[in-house]
Amino acid sequence: MDDVAKPPHLQKRGGIWYYYRRVPKELVPVIGKRFVKHSLKTGDLAQAKLRHSVYALNTDARFAAAARGDVVTGTGSAKGDLVSATALMDHVRTMVRTMDERAATNLREKPLVDLYDRREREMDAGYELDILTNPSDPRQAELVDHTATALLKKVGVELPDLKTHAQFEEVVRQGLIEVCRRRLDRYADRFDRPFHNPEFDPARRPTTTFGELAEIFLAEKLQEYRVNNVALKRQDKIKASVATLLEIVGPDLPISSIDDDIVQQVRSCVAQLPANRVKFYAKLPIKAAIERAAKEGRPALKSLTQSQYLDVFRDIMKVAVRKRFIVGNPAADIRPLKRDEVAASEKRKPWTMDQIRQFFGSEFYRSCAVDAAEPYSRPDRDWRFWLPLMMLFSGARPNEICQLSTDDIGRTDAGTWFVKISDDREGNTVKTQASRRRVPLHSELIAMGFLRFVKKREEADGPSRLFPMLKPNKYGNRAQYPLKRFSEKYIGLATQLDSDQSLYSLRHNVRDALRRVQAPPETLLAVSGWSPAGKAVSDNYGDPGNPDHHIRYVEGISYPGLDLSFLHIDR
């Protein structure tokens, strides 16, 4: 009788049931094999039937996709919006858990009043169970179809035909039966068994958790970074972002449970994260850190930083779609909860002309003049003198300047002096590919003795760093210490900056100076590494970074009212 009752494609081998099915002849070249075979990992026929339904559904979907031409030849990997059998089962398990938790909550909020109330509720649950277990009851199809359709809509899955929908409904029916039986157990004060069907064991580990998905994402991302020589700092940053998201979402949460409600919770939590959380609340869990920061009045993350976290979350969920753990990405459109109130152009303001004149006309720069009465001769003289000046007349980033070597200074055949910024030397880093460039050397820097300074460094030690006393931090950044000294002391000795200004702001002054001389987009890219919004293919033809093409615009970098002739070595 068992053989008659068991569904097709179900075979028992060595005490274990298998789903074993022949691939249609016309699909063998596409699927890549003549049979599909899956161990159902059970010797119990009832469990095998339930698992069979899931595998049958998935296999039907695979065959349908293959017939449409949506399968990669020989791999059996569908490209359409199909969801794996294990993911479908996870969705049903999530449904069972949610419905069971709701039933338990209802019982706590509305406890049994008396024996009559108990019997009434038991009758209701028993009545529903009778419908679900009686195949001849027409109400069963209506109840199961309504639940299955609602679940498929919630998770964004469309099944290819009525047959596969019917197979999915059988899995849903078993889930509803499980919920009814647990309700009856509660009414009878029976708590010796947390489940009836082993497929819905609450302690059962989900097929794929968010923690496992995050590991897959991080491994892929770090491999990509290593192959492309991405800076260690950026690698650590992505690790930290993933760690924060794991704490927010929870590593054990099934992927199938992540819906829009979870996405909105992530969005809300990220919006409340305190800025510099690791610095101020390193030992506190996220929830406690948020509460403490609110009490202490510390600011939350800025919109841009929130976006970075949410971008990582979105990319993690993209992996789940690509791996076919889920069909759609519930985080596809996630954005920061609060928009940035500060315009992009105002996030870091350039220095005012008064600030520029005050700083570069300060006592320090006066003491560096060739005829200074008391010349400044401390060990930090070289980088303290040249770093701000090179930023002011080139727009180069601080670390790009601090990591320069004597042989990074060159001259074109036409006679244009330039500074080469690249990562082709051990220990050098660049922010992006566009950061690799040859920056024409402004005549003001030459007049101040920059070439003479380079020559002296080379005569003393051969090809070497221009500022050898600057040591890299763990990320290879040699500008960390100088920036700290300028921020904490040197700038304040000469002028006062606002909270949204720093030494780095001089790069913005260069951008404005290039605007004044109407420098074209290719010059902005070649000089300071600012990529234009819409590049054409032809922009890469020839030698677009040739310093000879851009020297006239660099020479146009000037600042009204700023006279640095007192620093010229031949005056």
Backbone torsions as a table, in degrees:
resi	resn	phi	psi	omega
1	MET	NA	-32.7	-179.7
2	ASP	-60.4	-39.9	-179.0
3	ASP	-64.2	-32.8	179.5
4	VAL	-72.0	-38.1	-175.2
5	ALA	-77.3	-26.3	-175.2
6	LYS	-74.0	146.1	-178.9
7	PRO	-71.7	166.5	179.8
8	PRO	-67.1	160.3	177.7
9	HIS	68.6	17.2	179.2
10	LEU	-111.1	119.5	-178.4
11	GLN	-130.9	148.4	179.9
12	LYS	-110.7	127.4	179.7
13	ARG	-135.0	122.3	178.9
14	GLY	60.4	33.2	178.6
15	GLY	83.4	-0.1	-179.0
16	ILE	-118.0	135.8	177.6
17	TRP	-81.9	143.4	179.5
18	TYR	-128.6	147.0	167.7
19	TYR	-93.4	115.5	-172.8
20	TYR	-130.9	119.7	-172.9
21	ARG	-143.9	139.2	177.9
22	ARG	-79.0	135.9	176.4
23	VAL	-79.6	131.8	176.4
24	PRO	-50.1	139.0	-172.8
25	LYS	-54.5	-41.0	-176.5
26	GLU	-72.0	-14.3	-178.1
27	LEU	-101.0	-5.7	-178.1
28	VAL	-58.0	-43.8	179.2
29	PRO	-62.9	-26.8	-177.9
30	VAL	-85.2	-47.7	-179.4
31	ILE	-69.9	-35.1	177.2
32	GLY	96.4	4.9	177.4
33	LYS	-159.2	162.8	-175.6
34	ARG	-90.5	-19.4	-180.0
35	PHE	-137.4	150.0	169.1
36	VAL	-111.7	136.3	-176.0
37	LYS	-140.7	128.6	178.8
38	HIS	-133.9	131.1	173.0
39	SER	-74.7	129.3	177.4
40	LEU	-87.0	-3.4	171.8
41	LYS	56.4	38.9	176.2
42	THR	-156.0	149.8	174.7
43	GLY	-103.3	-1.2	-179.8
44	ASP	-89.8	127.1	-175.2
45	LEU	-64.7	-40.1	-178.3
46	ALA	-61.9	-45.1	177.5
47	GLN	-66.1	-38.8	180.0
48	ALA	-61.9	-38.4	179.6
49	LYS	-61.6	-43.8	-178.4
50	LEU	-65.1	-45.6	-179.9
51	ARG	-68.1	-32.3	177.1
52	HIS	-59.4	-40.9	-178.0
53	SER	-60.0	-40.1	-179.1
54	VAL	-68.5	-45.4	-179.8
55	TYR	-66.5	-36.5	178.2
56	ALA	-63.4	-41.5	179.1
57	LEU	-61.5	-47.4	-177.4
58	ASN	-66.5	-39.6	-179.2
59	THR	-66.8	-40.5	175.9
60	ASP	-59.3	-42.6	179.9
61	ALA	-64.5	-39.4	178.0
62	ARG	-62.9	-44.8	-179.6
63	PHE	-64.6	-40.2	179.2
64	ALA	-63.5	-40.9	178.8
65	ALA	-66.1	-38.7	178.7
66	ALA	-63.5	-39.6	179.4
67	ALA	-64.8	-29.9	178.9
68	ARG	-83.5	-9.0	-177.7
69	GLY	87.0	20.3	-177.8
70	ASP	-96.8	24.4	-178.2
71	VAL	-123.5	138.0	177.1
72	VAL	-72.3	127.2	-174.3
73	THR	-55.0	129.2	173.4
74	GLY	80.7	-7.4	-176.4
75	THR	-105.3	-26.3	-176.1
76	GLY	72.0	18.3	-178.2
77	SER	-101.5	111.0	-175.7
78	ALA	-72.9	143.6	177.9
79	LYS	-100.3	-10.6	-177.5
80	GLY	-80.6	-174.0	-179.0
81	ASP	-83.7	62.6	176.5
82	LEU	-100.0	154.9	177.7
83	VAL	-123.6	142.9	-175.5
84	SER	-68.3	158.3	179.1
85	ALA	-60.4	-41.3	-179.0
86	THR	-65.5	-37.7	178.9
87	ALA	-66.8	-39.5	177.1
88	LEU	-61.4	-41.8	178.8
89	MET	-64.7	-37.2	176.8
90	ASP	-62.6	-39.4	178.5
91	HIS	-61.6	-42.5	179.9
92	VAL	-68.3	-40.2	177.2
93	ARG	-61.1	-41.0	177.3
94	THR	-62.0	-41.2	177.6
95	MET	-59.8	-45.9	-179.9
96	VAL	-61.6	-44.8	-178.8
97	ARG	-63.6	-42.1	-179.7
98	THR	-64.8	-45.7	-179.8
99	MET	-65.5	-37.5	179.9
100	ASP	-68.2	-41.7	177.8
101	GLU	-64.3	-37.4	178.0
102	ARG	-65.3	-40.4	178.6
103	ALA	-64.7	-40.5	178.9
104	ALA	-65.1	-40.2	178.7
105	THR	-64.3	-43.2	179.2
106	ASN	-60.4	-38.6	-179.6
107	LEU	-69.1	-35.6	177.4
108	ARG	-68.7	-39.5	-178.4
109	GLU	-76.2	-31.3	178.4
110	LYS	-127.7	76.0	-176.5
111	PRO	-65.8	162.6	179.2
112	LEU	-62.6	131.7	-177.0
113	VAL	-83.3	-46.7	-177.8
114	ASP	-157.6	-174.5	-178.3
115	LEU	-62.5	-36.7	179.6
116	TYR	-64.0	-43.3	179.1
117	ASP	-62.3	-41.2	178.4
118	ARG	-58.8	-48.0	-178.3
119	ARG	-62.9	-38.3	179.5
120	GLU	-61.7	-44.6	-178.3
121	ARG	-71.4	-37.3	177.1
122	GLU	-63.5	-37.5	179.2
123	MET	-65.9	-40.3	179.3
124	ASP	-62.8	-46.8	-180.0
125	ALA	-66.2	-40.8	178.7
126	GLY	-65.4	-36.2	179.1
127	TYR	-63.0	-42.9	178.9
128	GLU	-67.9	-37.3	179.8
129	LEU	-66.0	-38.5	177.8
130	ASP	-61.7	-39.8	179.1
131	ILE	-63.6	-42.1	-176.0
132	LEU	-72.6	-23.7	-177.5
133	THR	-102.4	-3.1	-179.7
134	ASN	-106.3	101.5	-176.5
135	PRO	-63.5	-18.3	-178.9
136	SER	-88.0	-7.2	-179.6
137	ASP	-79.9	118.0	-177.2
138	PRO	-64.4	-21.6	-179.1
139	ARG	-72.3	-19.6	179.6
140	GLN	-61.8	-47.8	-178.6
141	ALA	-60.5	-40.5	-179.1
142	GLU	-65.5	-44.9	-178.6
143	LEU	-64.8	-47.6	-176.9
144	VAL	-68.3	-43.4	-179.2
145	ASP	-62.1	-40.2	179.1
146	HIS	-62.0	-44.8	-178.8
147	THR	-67.5	-44.4	-178.4
148	ALA	-63.9	-42.6	-179.6
149	THR	-63.7	-42.2	179.5
150	ALA	-64.1	-39.9	-179.9
151	LEU	-66.7	-44.4	179.3
152	LEU	-62.4	-37.5	178.9
153	LYS	-66.9	-40.3	-178.4
154	LYS	-63.8	-41.8	-176.7
155	VAL	-90.8	-3.5	175.1
156	GLY	76.1	33.4	-178.6
157	VAL	-107.6	135.4	172.5
158	GLU	-118.1	121.6	-179.6
159	LEU	-85.4	147.4	-169.0
160	PRO	-72.0	-27.4	-176.9
161	ASP	-156.9	174.7	-177.3
162	LEU	-64.2	-33.9	-177.6
163	LYS	-64.7	-47.3	179.6
164	THR	-68.3	-33.0	176.6
165	HIS	-63.2	-40.4	178.8
166	ALA	-64.5	-38.1	178.3
167	GLN	-67.3	-38.3	177.0
168	PHE	-65.9	-38.8	179.5
169	GLU	-61.8	-31.5	177.7
170	GLU	-65.2	-39.2	176.7
171	VAL	-65.2	-41.8	178.2
172	VAL	-63.2	-41.6	179.7
173	ARG	-58.7	-43.6	178.5
174	GLN	-62.6	-36.9	177.8
175	GLY	-65.4	-41.8	178.9
176	LEU	-65.5	-37.4	175.9
177	ILE	-60.8	-42.3	178.5
178	GLU	-60.1	-43.6	-179.6
179	VAL	-62.7	-43.7	179.9
180	CYS	-62.0	-43.1	-178.1
181	ARG	-67.5	-34.8	176.6
182	ARG	-68.7	-37.0	176.0
183	ARG	-61.2	-45.0	179.3
184	LEU	-62.6	-37.9	177.3
185	ASP	-61.0	-42.1	-179.6
186	ARG	-65.2	-43.1	-179.8
187	TYR	-62.7	-29.7	-179.1
188	ALA	-92.8	8.2	-177.8
189	ASP	55.0	39.4	178.8
190	ARG	-107.4	116.4	-175.7
191	PHE	-128.2	22.2	-177.4
192	ASP	-83.2	-8.6	178.5
193	ARG	-139.7	120.3	-178.0
194	PRO	-77.8	-10.3	-179.8
195	PHE	-155.5	164.0	175.8
196	HIS	-109.6	-48.4	178.4
197	ASN	-95.7	121.4	-177.9
198	PRO	-56.0	-23.6	179.0
199	GLU	-64.8	-21.0	-177.4
200	PHE	-114.4	28.5	175.8
201	ASP	-62.2	119.2	-178.8
202	PRO	-59.3	-26.9	-178.8
203	ALA	-84.6	-4.3	-179.0
204	ARG	-65.6	131.5	-179.1
205	ARG	-71.9	128.7	179.3
206	PRO	-60.9	154.5	-177.3
207	THR	-57.6	-48.2	179.3
208	THR	-137.7	126.3	179.2
209	THR	-101.8	166.0	177.9
210	PHE	-63.2	-34.2	178.2
211	GLY	-62.6	-43.3	178.9
212	GLU	-66.6	-39.9	178.6
213	LEU	-63.7	-41.3	179.2
214	ALA	-63.1	-36.7	177.4
215	GLU	-63.8	-42.1	178.4
216	ILE	-61.9	-47.3	179.9
217	PHE	-59.7	-47.2	-175.7
218	LEU	-66.2	-40.1	178.9
219	ALA	-61.9	-43.2	179.1
220	GLU	-65.1	-43.2	-176.8
221	LYS	-67.0	-42.4	-179.3
222	LEU	-67.6	-35.3	175.4
223	GLN	-62.8	-43.4	177.8
224	GLU	-61.0	-42.5	-179.8
225	TYR	-64.3	-42.7	-178.0
226	ARG	-65.7	-42.4	179.9
227	VAL	-62.0	-35.5	-176.8
228	ASN	-98.6	13.0	176.6
229	ASN	54.6	40.2	177.5
230	VAL	-70.6	142.5	-174.5
231	ALA	-57.7	146.6	179.1
232	LEU	-58.3	-34.5	-179.7
233	LYS	-60.3	-41.3	179.6
234	ARG	-69.3	-35.3	176.5
235	GLN	-63.5	-44.1	178.6
236	ASP	-65.0	-33.0	-179.2
237	LYS	-66.8	-42.0	179.9
238	ILE	-69.6	-34.5	176.2
239	LYS	-63.0	-43.9	-179.5
240	ALA	-64.9	-39.7	179.2
241	SER	-63.4	-43.6	179.6
242	VAL	-64.4	-41.3	179.9
243	ALA	-61.7	-40.7	178.6
244	THR	-64.8	-44.4	179.7
245	LEU	-65.0	-36.1	176.9
246	LEU	-62.4	-38.8	178.9
247	GLU	-68.9	-36.1	-179.3
248	ILE	-72.2	-50.0	-174.6
249	VAL	-79.4	-40.8	-174.8
250	GLY	101.6	124.9	-175.3
251	PRO	-68.1	-22.0	-175.5
252	ASP	-94.8	0.9	-179.2
253	LEU	-71.1	127.6	178.2
254	PRO	-62.6	141.8	178.0
255	ILE	-57.8	-37.7	-178.4
256	SER	-65.4	-15.9	-179.6
257	SER	-86.8	-10.6	-176.4
258	ILE	-81.2	104.7	179.2
259	ASP	-119.7	-167.5	-176.8
260	ASP	-64.3	-31.6	178.2
261	ASP	-62.2	-44.4	178.4
262	ILE	-64.2	-42.3	-179.9
263	VAL	-59.1	-43.2	180.0
264	GLN	-67.9	-31.9	175.7
265	GLN	-65.5	-41.8	177.2
266	VAL	-61.8	-45.8	-179.6
267	ARG	-58.9	-44.5	-179.5
268	SER	-66.9	-42.1	-179.0
269	CYS	-65.3	-43.0	179.2
270	VAL	-62.0	-36.9	-179.8
271	ALA	-65.5	-23.2	-178.2
272	GLN	-97.9	-7.8	-177.9
273	LEU	-59.7	131.2	178.8
274	PRO	-72.6	144.2	174.9
275	ALA	-64.4	144.4	-178.5
276	ASN	56.0	43.0	-177.7
277	ARG	-59.4	-42.6	-178.0
278	VAL	-64.6	-35.2	-179.1
279	LYS	-68.9	-43.3	-173.3
280	PHE	-98.0	-29.8	-173.4
281	TYR	-133.4	43.4	-173.4
282	ALA	-59.1	-33.4	-175.3
283	LYS	-92.5	-1.1	-177.6
284	LEU	-99.0	141.6	170.8
285	PRO	-61.3	162.8	-174.9
286	ILE	-57.5	-46.1	-178.0
287	LYS	-60.4	-44.5	179.5
288	ALA	-66.5	-37.4	178.8
289	ALA	-64.4	-40.0	178.2
290	ILE	-63.1	-44.8	-179.4
291	GLU	-65.1	-43.5	-179.6
292	ARG	-65.0	-43.2	-179.7
293	ALA	-62.4	-37.6	179.1
294	ALA	-64.6	-41.0	179.1
295	LYS	-66.7	-36.7	-177.0
296	GLU	-88.4	-2.7	176.6
297	GLY	72.8	25.3	179.2
298	ARG	-79.8	145.9	-178.1
299	PRO	-71.7	152.6	175.2
300	ALA	-84.1	173.8	178.8
301	LEU	-59.3	144.7	174.9
302	LYS	-71.8	160.9	-176.0
303	SER	-56.2	-40.1	-178.3
304	LEU	-63.0	-42.4	179.7
305	THR	-68.9	-38.3	174.7
306	GLN	-58.2	-43.7	-179.8
307	SER	-59.0	-37.6	-178.9
308	GLN	-64.5	-42.0	176.8
309	TYR	-64.5	-45.2	-176.9
310	LEU	-68.8	-31.3	175.5
311	ASP	-63.2	-41.2	178.3
312	VAL	-65.2	-42.3	178.1
313	PHE	-60.3	-44.0	179.0
314	ARG	-61.9	-40.8	-178.9
315	ASP	-69.6	-34.2	175.9
316	ILE	-62.5	-44.4	-179.2
317	MET	-69.8	-25.9	174.1
318	LYS	-62.1	-37.7	178.0
319	VAL	-62.4	-38.9	178.7
320	ALA	-61.7	-38.6	177.5
321	VAL	-68.3	-44.7	-178.8
322	ARG	-63.4	-36.6	179.1
323	LYS	-81.8	-2.1	178.4
324	ARG	65.3	29.7	170.7
325	PHE	-75.8	-31.3	176.7
326	ILE	-138.0	164.7	-178.8
327	VAL	-90.7	-49.8	-178.0
328	GLY	-115.8	156.6	179.7
329	ASN	-93.2	107.7	-179.2
330	PRO	-67.7	-14.6	-179.6
331	ALA	-101.9	14.8	-173.8
332	ALA	-59.1	-35.2	-175.0
333	ASP	-111.5	19.6	-176.0
334	ILE	-67.9	135.1	179.4
335	ARG	-137.4	161.4	178.2
336	PRO	-56.3	145.2	-177.0
337	LEU	-63.5	-41.0	-179.0
338	LYS	-115.1	130.6	178.9
339	ARG	-71.2	152.8	179.7
340	ASP	-68.2	125.2	-178.8
341	GLU	-79.6	-16.0	-178.3
342	VAL	-101.7	128.0	179.1
343	ALA	-64.1	151.7	-178.2
344	ALA	-56.1	-36.3	-177.4
345	SER	-71.4	-14.0	-176.6
346	GLU	-108.3	1.6	-176.5
347	LYS	-68.0	-36.9	173.5
348	ARG	-135.0	110.1	-175.0
349	LYS	-82.5	146.2	173.1
350	PRO	-69.8	163.7	175.3
351	TRP	-70.7	151.0	173.7
352	THR	-78.5	163.6	179.3
353	MET	-64.2	-33.8	177.4
354	ASP	-64.2	-41.9	179.4
355	GLN	-64.0	-41.9	178.9
356	ILE	-62.7	-45.3	-179.2
357	ARG	-65.2	-40.7	-179.6
358	GLN	-65.4	-43.5	-175.1
359	PHE	-70.3	-50.8	-175.7
360	PHE	-79.5	-8.9	173.6
361	GLY	-104.2	15.1	-174.9
362	SER	-71.0	173.0	-180.0
363	GLU	-59.1	-36.8	-179.5
364	PHE	-61.9	-51.0	-178.2
365	TYR	-67.6	-32.4	175.3
366	ARG	-62.7	-35.3	-178.9
367	SER	-75.8	-9.7	178.7
368	CYS	-95.3	-2.3	178.5
369	ALA	-67.1	153.4	-175.2
370	VAL	-63.4	-26.8	-177.8
371	ASP	-108.9	24.2	-179.1
372	ALA	-63.6	139.4	-179.4
373	ALA	-65.8	-41.2	178.1
374	GLU	-126.1	86.5	-175.8
375	PRO	-61.6	141.5	178.0
376	TYR	-77.8	123.0	-174.0
377	SER	-132.8	21.3	179.3
378	ARG	-72.3	163.3	-175.6
379	PRO	-59.9	-25.3	-177.5
380	ASP	-86.6	6.4	-173.3
381	ARG	-55.2	-46.8	-172.5
382	ASP	-61.9	-55.3	-176.8
383	TRP	-72.9	-31.1	178.3
384	ARG	-66.6	-33.1	-179.8
385	PHE	-78.6	-52.3	-169.3
386	TRP	-81.7	-31.5	-175.4
387	LEU	-58.5	-54.2	179.5
388	PRO	-63.5	-37.9	-178.6
389	LEU	-65.8	-42.7	-179.9
390	MET	-67.7	-34.0	175.2
391	MET	-66.0	-40.2	-176.0
392	LEU	-66.9	-30.6	-175.6
393	PHE	-112.7	7.7	177.7
394	SER	-137.0	-25.1	-176.0
395	GLY	77.5	8.1	179.5
396	ALA	-67.5	151.3	178.3
397	ARG	-74.4	154.0	-177.5
398	PRO	-54.4	-46.9	-176.9
399	ASN	-70.1	-30.1	177.1
400	GLU	-61.2	-34.6	179.8
401	ILE	-79.0	-43.6	-174.8
402	CYS	-67.1	-21.7	-178.1
403	GLN	-97.4	5.1	-178.1
404	LEU	-65.4	148.0	174.1
405	SER	-117.5	165.9	-176.4
406	THR	-61.3	-35.2	-178.9
407	ASP	-84.5	9.7	170.7
408	ASP	-86.6	-4.2	178.6
409	ILE	-99.0	120.6	-176.1
410	GLY	-135.4	-179.0	-178.6
411	ARG	-143.1	135.4	179.0
412	THR	-77.3	168.1	177.8
413	ASP	-61.5	-26.5	180.0
414	ALA	-84.3	-3.9	174.9
415	GLY	99.5	8.4	-179.5
416	THR	-84.3	120.2	175.6
417	TRP	-76.8	144.2	-179.1
418	PHE	-148.8	164.1	175.9
419	VAL	-113.7	124.0	179.9
420	LYS	-90.3	125.1	177.5
421	ILE	-112.3	117.8	-176.4
422	SER	-156.1	176.3	176.5
423	ASP	-118.6	22.4	-177.5
424	ASP	-83.5	0.8	176.0
425	ARG	-107.0	141.7	-179.4
426	GLU	-58.7	128.9	-179.7
427	GLY	95.1	-12.8	178.9
428	ASN	-87.5	145.9	176.0
429	THR	-134.6	154.9	172.7
430	VAL	-131.1	154.8	-175.6
431	LYS	-72.0	-45.6	-179.3
432	THR	-142.2	174.4	176.4
433	GLN	-61.0	-36.4	-179.6
434	ALA	-67.0	-14.2	-178.6
435	SER	-75.8	-16.1	177.7
436	ARG	-77.8	115.2	-172.7
437	ARG	-162.8	171.7	175.1
438	ARG	-119.6	111.7	-173.3
439	VAL	-95.9	120.2	177.2
440	PRO	-57.3	140.7	-177.2
441	LEU	-88.5	119.6	-178.5
442	HIS	-63.4	141.6	-178.2
443	SER	-62.4	-26.7	177.1
444	GLU	-62.4	-41.0	179.4
445	LEU	-66.5	-38.0	178.0
446	ILE	-65.6	-42.0	-179.8
447	ALA	-64.6	-28.0	179.1
448	MET	-82.0	-3.9	175.4
449	GLY	99.1	21.9	-178.0
450	PHE	-62.9	-44.8	-179.4
451	LEU	-64.7	-36.7	176.8
452	ARG	-65.0	-40.3	178.1
453	PHE	-60.8	-42.8	179.2
454	VAL	-64.1	-43.0	-178.7
455	LYS	-63.0	-41.1	178.5
456	LYS	-63.6	-40.5	179.3
457	ARG	-63.4	-39.9	-178.3
458	GLU	-71.6	-38.5	178.9
459	GLU	-66.6	-31.1	-177.2
460	ALA	-77.9	-45.3	-172.3
461	ASP	-128.6	8.0	-174.3
462	GLY	73.1	-166.4	177.4
463	PRO	-58.2	119.0	-175.5
464	SER	-158.0	174.5	177.4
465	ARG	-65.2	144.3	177.3
466	LEU	-68.4	-32.2	-177.9
467	PHE	-126.5	73.5	-172.2
468	PRO	-63.6	-22.1	-178.2
469	MET	-73.5	-15.8	179.6
470	LEU	-82.9	118.2	-178.7
471	LYS	-101.1	143.2	-179.6
472	PRO	-73.0	148.2	171.3
473	ASN	-81.5	-170.5	-174.7
474	LYS	-65.7	-16.7	178.2
475	TYR	-97.5	5.3	179.8
476	GLY	84.1	7.6	-177.5
477	ASN	-86.3	117.4	-179.7
478	ARG	-90.2	-4.9	-176.0
479	ALA	-94.2	-4.0	-175.2
480	GLN	-59.4	-49.5	-178.6
481	TYR	-65.4	-48.3	178.2
482	PRO	-57.8	-42.6	-179.2
483	LEU	-63.1	-38.0	178.3
484	LYS	-64.4	-43.7	-179.9
485	ARG	-65.9	-40.8	178.0
486	PHE	-64.4	-42.7	-177.8
487	SER	-66.7	-44.6	-173.8
488	GLU	-81.7	-26.2	-173.7
489	LYS	-138.1	-59.1	-165.2
490	TYR	-61.7	-42.3	-179.0
491	ILE	-66.8	-41.2	-178.8
492	GLY	-63.8	-21.7	177.2
493	LEU	-72.0	-20.7	-173.5
494	ALA	-114.0	-35.9	-177.2
495	THR	-157.4	173.6	179.9
496	GLN	-116.9	128.9	178.3
497	LEU	-103.2	156.6	174.0
498	ASP	-80.7	171.1	-177.3
499	SER	-63.5	-25.8	-179.7
500	ASP	-99.5	23.9	176.4
501	GLN	-126.3	151.1	177.0
502	SER	-157.9	-178.2	176.4
503	LEU	-60.2	-35.0	-179.9
504	TYR	-60.7	-23.6	-178.6
505	SER	-61.7	-20.5	178.9
506	LEU	-61.2	-26.5	176.2
507	ARG	-62.9	-33.2	176.9
508	HIS	-72.8	-33.2	175.9
509	ASN	-63.4	-37.7	178.0
510	VAL	-64.4	-39.4	178.8
511	ARG	-60.3	-42.1	178.1
512	ASP	-67.1	-37.8	179.3
513	ALA	-64.2	-38.4	177.8
514	LEU	-70.7	-30.5	173.7
515	ARG	-63.2	-40.9	-177.1
516	ARG	-62.3	-29.4	178.9
517	VAL	-100.5	10.7	175.6
518	GLN	55.5	47.7	178.0
519	ALA	-66.7	135.7	-178.6
520	PRO	-73.8	165.5	-178.5
521	PRO	-55.6	-38.8	-178.2
522	GLU	-65.9	-27.1	176.1
523	THR	-73.6	-40.4	177.3
524	LEU	-58.5	-39.2	179.0
525	LEU	-70.9	-45.0	-175.1
526	ALA	-71.0	-32.6	-175.3
527	VAL	-87.9	-51.7	-173.3
528	SER	-118.7	1.1	175.6
529	GLY	80.4	20.3	176.5
530	TRP	-86.4	113.0	-177.4
531	SER	-77.8	134.1	176.2
532	PRO	-68.6	154.3	-175.2
533	ALA	-63.0	-46.4	-176.6
534	GLY	-124.0	92.3	-179.2
535	LYS	-82.4	144.5	175.2
536	ALA	-96.3	157.3	179.3
537	VAL	-58.3	-37.8	-176.7
538	SER	-67.6	-15.7	-179.7
539	ASP	-62.8	-23.4	-179.0
540	ASN	-92.3	-3.7	-178.8
541	TYR	-75.5	152.4	179.1
542	GLY	71.4	-141.5	-179.9
543	ASP	-127.5	76.9	-173.4
544	PRO	-64.7	-20.1	-178.8
545	GLY	-94.3	7.9	-178.6
546	ASN	-57.6	121.0	-178.9
547	PRO	-56.8	-27.2	-179.7
548	ASP	-61.9	-29.8	-177.7
549	HIS	-74.1	-19.4	-168.4
550	HIS	-122.2	-4.3	-176.1
551	ILE	-59.7	-35.5	-176.9
552	ARG	-66.3	-31.4	178.1
553	TYR	-76.6	-37.1	176.6
554	VAL	-63.7	-40.0	177.7
555	GLU	-62.4	-22.3	179.5
556	GLY	-79.8	-7.3	178.0
557	ILE	-69.8	113.3	-179.0
558	SER	-151.4	167.3	-175.3
559	TYR	-136.9	114.1	-176.0
560	PRO	-52.4	128.5	176.9
561	GLY	86.3	-4.2	-179.8
562	LEU	-95.5	116.7	179.1
563	ASP	-119.7	109.9	-179.4
564	LEU	-108.7	20.9	-177.7
565	SER	-62.8	-20.9	179.5
566	PHE	-67.9	-11.9	178.0
567	LEU	-96.4	-6.7	-179.3
568	HIS	-66.9	137.7	-174.5
569	ILE	-82.2	-15.1	-177.0
570	ASP	-113.3	21.3	-176.9
571	ARG	-76.2	NA	NA
